[in-house]
Amino acid sequence: MKYDLIIENGRVFDPGAGLDRPGALAVQNGRIAGAAQAEDTADTIVDAKGCYVSPGFIDTHVHVAWEMVDSGIPLDLCCLPNGVTGAVDGGSLGVTGYKSFLRSLRTQQALARILLNVSPVGLATHQFIIPYRPDTWDMKKFEEAFTAPRDEVLGLKLLMDRRRLLPEDGVKALDRTMELAERYQVPAVVHVMGSPVPQAEIASALRPGDVFLHVYTGGEHTILENGHVSAAVHEARERGVWMDSAPGLGNFSFQVARHALEEGLRPDLIGSDMTIRSWNRERVHGLTHVLSMHLALGLTLQEVVTAATRNAASFMGLAGTVGTLAAGARADICIFELKDFSRFTYRDTVGDTLPATELIVPQMVFSAGLPVYRAADFY
C-alpha cells in the first residue's frame, strides 16, 4: 500500500498502550495508519534507526501567552523542537483577555488548550503581584467562558500563593474555585507552592480529575508531614486527583521528591511550567529536559513517556486522539534518542543537586503528519 509517510527501523514506543516493538509506522492523511509492512511504500520514508518512535509529548503546564503577558513564550517555537505537539497553558490569562489568546493559539501548529485563571487578568505582569479578591469575581464572565463551545477552555487555575491572597481570602479562594469547577464540571488545577494553608487541606478539597500542581515543591508547606507524605495527599491520589510535578524555576525539591517516590507517590503528569524566565535556562531547557530529570530521579522511561502522552491526553479530554500511536489518532509523533547526559548536574530551587543520567533528545517531530522539526544531524 502507498502511504504519505513511513517511519522505519525505529523502536515503536507507546508505553501507555503497551506498545514497544521494532518496526515501521505508517501515516496517511495526518493520521496514524498503523504498522507498515515490508511491501508498503510512501511518499516520504524516514529512517529512525537507533531511535524511539513515540507519540508527540504533551506539556500539561506551560505559559504560552506570547506578547500577552510578561511570562509568555511562543507556543510552536518553544514546544515543537522539544517533541511537544500539544500543550495546556497554565492560567496565563483570566476572563478579561482569554478570547484574544484563544484566537492567537488557533494560528499555531501545536494543539493547545488553556486553563482560565480565576484572577480576571491572570499573570499579566512581573512588575507587581496582582492579588486575588474572590468577592469581586464576575460570575457572568465565567458563565460565558464555560458555555459551549468550550473545548479549548479546559478548566480553572488557582494559585494558592500567600503573595496573592489576603489572610482572610486563602480558604475562600479555594472554596470559590471548587464551587465554580463543580458548577461547570471542569477540572480545577491548584498551584500549591507558597500556600497560606497546609497542602493536606488543599488535597482534601480536590475531586477526581482535578490537579495538585507542583506536588514536589519545597518551602514552608509541603506534602510531607513528619517526614512522610501526608495521608490526605495519598487519599487524593487514590480517588483520582492528578499529581503534576511541573518544576518550573521555583517549584521543585529533590528532597521532597525522593521521599514521595520512596512512598510510591509518582507523578501522573509532568509539565514543564516554562515561562520566559525559565525557557532555555539551566533548570528548564524544555519539557524533554524536565522528563529527563525525572529519569535521573529514578522513574523509568516508560513512566515519563506515559505521563507526557497517554495521561496528558486524558487530562486534556483527548484520549485516543493524541498521545497515542493507535490507528486513527492524529499523527503527532516524536522520534527521539536517549543520549548520555552524565556531564550535567540538575539543581533544584534550594540548590540541591542531582547528577543527570540520560537525556531525551528529539531528532524529528511530526504534528498531524507534518514534519515540523528535524535535528541538523538527523539524516
C-alpha positions as CSV (number, residue, x, y, z in Angstrom):
1,M,0.0,0.0,0.0
2,K,1.1,3.6,-0.6
3,Y,1.2,6.0,2.4
4,D,2.1,9.6,2.9
5,L,4.8,8.7,5.4
6,I,6.6,5.6,6.7
7,I,8.9,5.8,9.7
8,E,11.0,2.7,9.5
9,N,13.8,0.9,11.5
10,G,12.8,2.6,14.8
11,R,11.6,1.3,18.2
12,V,7.9,2.0,18.1
13,F,7.3,3.1,21.7
14,D,3.9,3.9,23.2
15,P,4.0,2.5,26.7
16,G,0.6,3.9,27.6
17,A,-0.8,1.5,25.1
18,G,1.6,-1.3,25.9
19,L,3.4,-0.9,22.6
20,D,7.2,-1.5,22.5
21,R,8.5,-3.2,19.4
22,P,10.9,-2.7,16.5
23,G,9.2,-2.0,13.2
24,A,7.7,0.6,10.9
25,L,4.9,3.1,11.4
26,A,2.6,4.4,8.6
27,V,0.9,7.8,8.4
28,Q,-1.9,8.7,5.9
29,N,-3.8,12.0,5.7
30,G,-2.4,13.3,9.0
31,R,-3.5,10.2,10.9
32,I,-1.7,7.1,12.2
33,A,-2.4,4.3,9.8
34,G,-0.8,1.5,11.8
35,A,2.2,-0.8,11.3
36,A,3.7,-0.6,7.8
37,Q,4.6,-3.8,6.1
38,A,7.7,-4.6,4.1
39,E,6.0,-4.3,0.8
40,D,4.4,-0.9,1.6
41,T,5.7,2.4,0.1
42,A,5.4,6.0,0.9
43,D,6.0,9.5,-0.5
44,T,8.3,10.1,2.4
45,I,10.3,7.4,4.2
46,V,12.2,8.3,7.4
47,D,14.9,6.0,8.8
48,A,14.7,6.0,12.6
49,K,17.4,3.5,13.2
50,G,18.7,3.7,16.8
51,C,15.7,5.9,17.9
52,Y,12.4,5.6,19.7
53,V,9.3,6.5,17.8
54,S,6.7,7.7,20.3
55,P,3.6,9.8,20.4
56,G,4.3,13.5,20.5
57,F,4.7,14.8,24.0
58,I,2.1,17.0,25.7
59,D,3.2,19.7,28.2
60,T,0.4,19.8,30.8
61,H,1.6,23.1,32.3
62,V,3.3,25.8,30.3
63,H,2.8,29.5,29.7
64,V,2.4,30.3,26.0
65,A,0.6,33.7,26.0
66,W,3.4,35.2,24.0
67,E,3.4,39.0,24.0
68,M,0.1,39.0,26.0
69,V,1.6,38.5,29.5
70,D,5.1,39.1,30.8
71,S,5.7,35.4,31.4
72,G,4.5,34.2,28.0
73,I,6.6,32.2,25.5
74,P,5.7,31.3,21.8
75,L,3.9,28.0,21.6
76,D,5.3,26.4,18.5
77,L,8.9,27.8,18.9
78,C,9.2,26.5,22.5
79,C,7.3,23.3,22.1
80,L,7.9,21.6,18.7
81,P,11.7,21.4,18.9
82,N,11.2,19.6,22.3
83,G,9.0,17.0,20.8
84,V,5.9,18.7,22.3
85,T,3.0,18.6,19.9
86,G,0.3,19.5,22.5
87,A,0.2,21.9,25.4
88,V,-2.0,23.2,28.2
89,D,-1.4,26.9,29.1
90,G,-1.3,27.1,32.9
91,G,-3.6,30.0,33.5
92,S,-1.7,32.9,31.9
93,L,-5.0,34.8,31.4
94,G,-8.3,35.1,33.0
95,V,-11.8,36.1,31.8
96,T,-10.5,39.6,30.8
97,G,-8.2,38.5,27.9
98,Y,-8.7,34.8,27.2
99,K,-10.6,35.3,23.9
100,S,-7.7,37.0,22.1
101,F,-5.4,34.4,23.5
102,L,-7.5,31.6,22.0
103,R,-7.5,33.3,18.6
104,S,-3.7,33.5,18.7
105,L,-3.4,29.8,19.6
106,R,-5.5,28.8,16.6
107,T,-2.8,30.1,14.3
108,Q,-0.2,27.7,15.8
109,Q,0.6,24.2,14.7
110,A,0.8,22.6,18.1
111,L,-2.6,21.6,19.6
112,A,-3.4,23.8,22.7
113,R,-5.9,24.1,25.5
114,I,-6.0,26.7,28.2
115,L,-6.7,26.9,31.9
116,L,-8.6,30.0,32.9
117,N,-7.0,31.9,35.7
118,V,-9.5,32.8,38.4
119,S,-7.9,36.2,38.5
120,P,-9.5,38.3,35.7
121,V,-6.1,39.5,34.4
122,G,-4.3,36.2,35.1
123,L,-0.5,36.5,35.2
124,A,-0.4,39.8,33.4
125,T,2.9,41.3,34.7
126,H,6.1,40.6,36.5
127,Q,6.2,44.2,37.8
128,F,4.0,43.6,40.8
129,I,1.8,40.9,42.3
130,I,-1.9,41.2,41.4
131,P,-3.9,39.9,44.4
132,Y,-6.9,37.5,44.2
133,R,-10.1,39.0,45.5
134,P,-12.7,36.3,45.3
135,D,-15.5,38.6,46.4
136,T,-15.1,40.6,43.2
137,W,-15.1,37.8,40.6
138,D,-17.6,38.3,37.8
139,M,-19.7,35.2,37.6
140,K,-21.3,36.2,34.3
141,K,-17.9,36.1,32.6
142,F,-17.1,32.6,34.0
143,E,-20.5,31.6,32.7
144,E,-19.7,32.8,29.2
145,A,-16.3,31.2,29.2
146,F,-17.7,27.8,30.1
147,T,-20.7,27.9,27.8
148,A,-20.5,25.7,24.7
149,P,-18.4,25.6,22.6
150,R,-15.9,25.4,25.3
151,D,-13.5,22.6,24.4
152,E,-10.5,25.0,24.2
153,V,-11.0,26.2,27.8
154,L,-10.1,23.1,29.8
155,G,-10.6,24.2,33.4
156,L,-9.7,26.7,36.1
157,K,-6.3,27.7,37.6
158,L,-5.8,28.9,41.2
159,L,-2.5,29.9,42.7
160,M,-2.7,29.2,46.4
161,D,0.1,31.7,46.9
162,R,0.2,33.9,50.0
163,R,1.6,36.7,48.0
164,R,-1.7,36.8,46.0
165,L,-4.1,36.2,48.9
166,L,-5.1,38.3,51.8
167,P,-5.1,36.3,55.0
168,E,-8.9,36.0,55.1
169,D,-9.1,35.1,51.4
170,G,-7.0,31.9,51.2
171,V,-9.6,29.3,52.0
172,K,-12.3,31.5,50.5
173,A,-10.5,31.5,47.1
174,L,-10.1,27.7,47.2
175,D,-13.7,27.1,48.1
176,R,-14.9,29.6,45.4
177,T,-12.7,27.9,42.8
178,M,-14.0,24.5,43.7
179,E,-17.6,25.7,43.5
180,L,-17.0,27.1,40.0
181,A,-15.3,23.9,38.9
182,E,-18.2,21.8,40.2
183,R,-20.8,24.1,38.6
184,Y,-19.2,23.9,35.1
185,Q,-17.9,20.4,35.5
186,V,-14.4,21.3,34.7
187,P,-11.1,20.4,36.4
188,A,-9.5,22.7,38.9
189,V,-5.7,23.0,38.8
190,V,-4.3,24.3,42.1
191,H,-0.8,25.6,42.4
192,V,0.3,24.7,46.0
193,M,3.7,26.4,46.2
194,G,3.8,29.1,48.9
195,S,0.3,28.3,50.1
196,P,-1.0,30.0,53.2
197,V,-2.7,26.8,54.2
198,P,-1.3,23.3,54.6
199,Q,-1.1,21.3,51.4
200,A,-3.1,18.4,53.1
201,E,-6.1,20.8,53.3
202,I,-5.8,21.6,49.6
203,A,-5.5,17.9,48.7
204,S,-8.6,17.1,50.7
205,A,-10.7,19.7,48.7
206,L,-9.8,18.3,45.2
207,R,-12.0,16.0,43.2
208,P,-11.2,13.2,40.8
209,G,-9.8,14.9,37.6
210,D,-8.5,17.9,39.5
211,V,-4.8,18.6,39.6
212,F,-2.5,19.0,42.6
213,L,0.2,21.2,40.9
214,H,3.8,21.2,41.9
215,V,3.5,18.2,44.0
216,Y,7.2,18.0,44.9
217,T,7.5,21.7,45.9
218,G,9.7,22.7,48.9
219,G,9.2,25.6,51.3
220,E,7.2,26.0,54.4
221,H,4.2,23.8,53.5
222,T,5.0,20.6,51.5
223,I,3.3,17.3,51.1
224,L,5.4,15.9,53.9
225,E,4.3,15.6,57.5
226,N,6.8,14.2,60.0
227,G,9.0,13.0,57.1
228,H,6.2,11.2,55.3
229,V,3.7,12.1,52.6
230,S,0.5,13.3,54.1
231,A,-2.3,10.8,54.3
232,A,-4.6,13.4,52.6
233,V,-2.3,13.5,49.6
234,H,-2.2,9.7,49.3
235,E,-6.0,9.7,49.6
236,A,-6.4,12.4,46.9
237,R,-4.3,10.3,44.5
238,E,-6.3,7.2,45.3
239,R,-9.6,9.0,44.5
240,G,-8.3,10.2,41.1
241,V,-6.6,13.5,41.7
242,W,-3.8,14.1,39.1
243,M,-0.4,14.7,40.6
244,D,1.6,17.1,38.3
245,S,5.3,17.7,39.2
246,A,5.7,20.7,36.9
247,P,9.0,22.0,38.3
248,G,9.5,25.4,36.6
249,L,12.1,27.6,38.2
250,G,10.9,27.5,41.8
251,N,8.6,24.6,42.4
252,F,10.7,21.5,42.9
253,S,12.6,19.9,45.8
254,F,14.7,16.9,45.2
255,Q,14.4,16.0,48.9
256,V,10.6,16.1,48.8
257,A,10.6,14.2,45.5
258,R,12.8,11.4,46.9
259,H,10.6,11.0,50.0
260,A,7.5,10.9,47.8
261,L,8.9,8.4,45.3
262,E,10.1,6.1,48.1
263,E,6.4,6.0,49.3
264,G,5.1,5.4,45.8
265,L,3.8,8.8,45.1
266,R,4.9,9.1,41.4
267,P,3.7,11.9,39.1
268,D,0.7,11.2,36.9
269,L,1.5,14.3,34.8
270,I,4.9,16.0,34.1
271,G,4.5,19.6,32.9
272,S,7.4,22.0,32.5
273,D,5.9,25.2,33.8
274,M,8.1,27.0,31.3
275,T,7.9,30.8,31.2
276,I,10.1,33.5,29.6
277,R,12.2,33.4,32.8
278,S,12.9,29.7,32.5
279,W,12.8,28.8,28.8
280,N,16.2,27.6,27.7
281,R,17.7,28.3,31.1
282,E,19.7,25.8,33.2
283,R,16.7,24.3,35.1
284,V,14.2,24.2,32.3
285,H,15.5,23.9,28.8
286,G,12.2,22.4,27.7
287,L,9.9,19.5,28.5
288,T,12.4,16.8,27.4
289,H,14.9,18.3,29.8
290,V,12.3,18.0,32.6
291,L,11.3,14.5,31.6
292,S,15.0,13.5,31.7
293,M,15.3,15.0,35.2
294,H,12.7,12.5,36.3
295,L,14.7,9.7,34.8
296,A,17.6,10.8,37.0
297,L,15.3,10.7,40.0
298,G,14.6,7.0,39.2
299,L,11.5,7.0,37.1
300,T,11.5,4.7,34.1
301,L,11.4,5.8,30.5
302,Q,8.0,4.1,30.3
303,E,6.7,6.1,33.2
304,V,7.8,9.5,32.0
305,V,6.6,8.9,28.4
306,T,3.3,7.7,29.7
307,A,2.9,10.8,31.9
308,A,3.6,13.0,28.9
309,T,1.5,11.1,26.4
310,R,-1.5,8.9,27.4
311,N,-2.0,10.6,30.8
312,A,-1.6,14.1,29.5
313,A,-4.1,13.4,26.6
314,S,-6.6,12.0,29.1
315,F,-6.3,15.2,31.2
316,M,-6.9,17.3,28.1
317,G,-10.0,15.3,27.3
318,L,-8.4,14.0,24.1
319,A,-7.7,10.4,25.0
320,G,-7.4,8.3,21.8
321,T,-7.0,11.4,19.6
322,V,-3.5,12.5,20.7
323,G,-0.8,11.0,23.0
324,T,-1.1,7.6,21.2
325,L,0.2,5.7,18.2
326,A,-3.1,3.9,17.8
327,A,-4.5,3.7,14.3
328,G,-6.8,6.7,13.6
329,A,-5.1,9.0,16.1
330,R,-3.7,12.4,15.0
331,A,-0.2,11.7,13.7
332,D,1.7,13.6,16.4
333,I,5.0,11.8,16.6
334,C,8.3,12.3,18.2
335,I,11.4,10.4,17.1
336,F,14.0,10.7,19.9
337,E,17.3,9.3,21.1
338,L,18.4,8.6,24.6
339,K,21.9,10.1,25.0
340,D,24.4,10.0,27.8
341,F,24.0,13.2,29.9
342,S,26.3,12.4,32.8
343,R,28.3,15.6,32.2
344,F,25.3,17.6,33.5
345,T,24.0,18.2,37.1
346,Y,20.4,19.3,37.8
347,R,19.8,21.9,40.6
348,D,16.5,22.4,42.4
349,T,15.0,25.5,43.9
350,V,17.2,25.4,47.1
351,G,20.4,24.5,45.3
352,D,20.4,20.7,46.0
353,T,22.0,18.8,43.1
354,L,21.1,15.7,41.2
355,P,23.5,14.0,38.7
356,A,22.0,13.6,35.3
357,T,22.0,10.3,33.6
358,E,20.3,10.2,30.2
359,L,18.7,12.9,28.0
360,I,15.7,12.5,25.8
361,V,16.8,14.3,22.5
362,P,14.2,14.8,19.8
363,Q,15.5,14.1,16.3
364,M,12.4,14.6,14.2
365,V,8.9,15.7,15.1
366,F,5.6,15.5,13.3
367,S,2.4,17.4,14.0
368,A,-0.7,15.9,12.3
369,G,1.6,14.2,9.9
370,L,3.5,17.4,9.0
371,P,7.3,17.5,9.7
372,V,7.7,20.4,12.0
373,Y,11.2,19.9,13.4
374,R,14.3,18.0,12.3
375,A,17.7,18.0,14.1
376,A,20.5,19.2,11.9
377,D,22.4,15.9,12.1
378,F,19.4,13.6,11.7
379,Y,19.5,12.1,8.2
